[in-house]
Amino acid sequence: MKITVKLFGELRKNIPAYQQDKGLELEIPEGSKVADLMALLKISNTRTITAIMEGRVLALEEKLSAGALINVFHVMYGG
């Protein structure tokens, strides 16, 4: 199934020739979860990211939907 992923912050630097306006169009297996996507993107520290699909924050075990736009952000800390 195809999805589109948009990366924000430092995550963009990990993908050569990444274009923010287009994002990444990826073909992933049916039934893939957020954790599978993070592994594909080589994002190993998943505690520091937030993935959002259709305006909803996703847990790592949630399945992705065909045709979805997934926004991936670094978690911000501070006070």
N, C-alpha and C positions, 0 to 999 in steps of 0.2 A: 504494500500500500504506500501511497505517496503522502508525505507531510512536508510542511514548510517550517523551518526553525529560524527564529531571529535571536541573535545573541547580543547581549548588552554588556557594557563595561569591559573589563579585562578579558572576558571570554572571547571577544572578537579577535584578539591578538593571536589566539591559538590556531586559527584557520587562515592559511595563506590565501590572499586574494578575496577575502570575505567582503561582500558588498552589503552594507546595512540596509539599503533600500530594497534589495531583493531577498536577502536572507539566504538560507540553504534549502534547496529542494532535495529531499532524501527519499529513497525507496527503502522501506523497512518491512520486515515480515509482519503479516497479519497477527494481531494479538500482542505486539510489542508493548512493553511497559516503559514508563519514564526512566527507570533504572537501565533498561536496555539502550535507550537513546543516549543517556549520559556515558555509558561504556563506549558506544559508537563514536561519540564526540571526544572521547578520552578525557572526560571530566571525572577525576577519581575522587575528589573530596566533595561528595554530594551534600554534605551538611552545610556547605557554603553557597548553595544555589537554591533558587526558587524557580520552578517551571509553572507557567500559566497557560491554560488552554480555555478558550471561550470565556474569559473573565474569571476563571476559577483556579485557585492554587492547587496543584496536583501533588499527591503523595508519590513516592518512588514506585509503589506497587500498582499504581493505576495504569490501565490500558489506554493507549493513544487511539484516536479515531482517524480513519482515512480522510485525507483532505484537510486535516486540522492545521492551524497555525499555532505553533508552540513558541512562546517567548521565554527565554532563559536569562535570568538575572543573577548577579552575585548578591548575597544577603548583605545588607548594610548594618553595621554595628556603630554604636556611639551613644552619646548622651548629652 
